[in-house]
Amino acid sequence: MLPKLVLTDIDGVWTDGGMYYDQHGNEWKRFNTSDSAGVLFCKRLGIPVGIITGENTQIVERRAQKLGVEYLFQGIRDKRTCAEKLCVELGITLDEVAYIGDDIGDIELLQAVGMGFVPDNAPVYVKQVARYRLNVKGGYGAFRAMVEQILCHNNIDVMELLGK
């Protein structure tokens, strides 16, 4: 099934889950640029991408803007309810959504969506609730790996998608 919406957590999925602080209190996150290809593939297929994260930072906002992510929800404690509201707005169901998350706050949404993915370094009890387990760790291209797996399951050739 090709999802009608792709949702993602950030920390532990697009980042390695580390939170870096300097002596001035500035926060830093390391993103893997390969995940941007996952967003590109979704755009080529007309599938909107949304970020739902418990954190609330300008870092994530800037990354979402740079990649043209259509939906950004920060400071969210109940990710499932947030996703349900977005689905109502888009006229789709959670069964038509792919989601990747890696930790306790993602469990309910992972269980509710049609395609729940976890990166390789998610805790075992989170892996157990997801339908799909990636062999890529969060922060090392897990979002891209999820999108590529979706493409593969739908027999979509990446090179053809890119017009090559």
Order of alpha helices (4+ residues) and beta strands (2+ residues): beta-beta-beta-alpha-beta-alpha-beta-alpha-beta-alpha-beta-alpha-beta-alpha-alpha
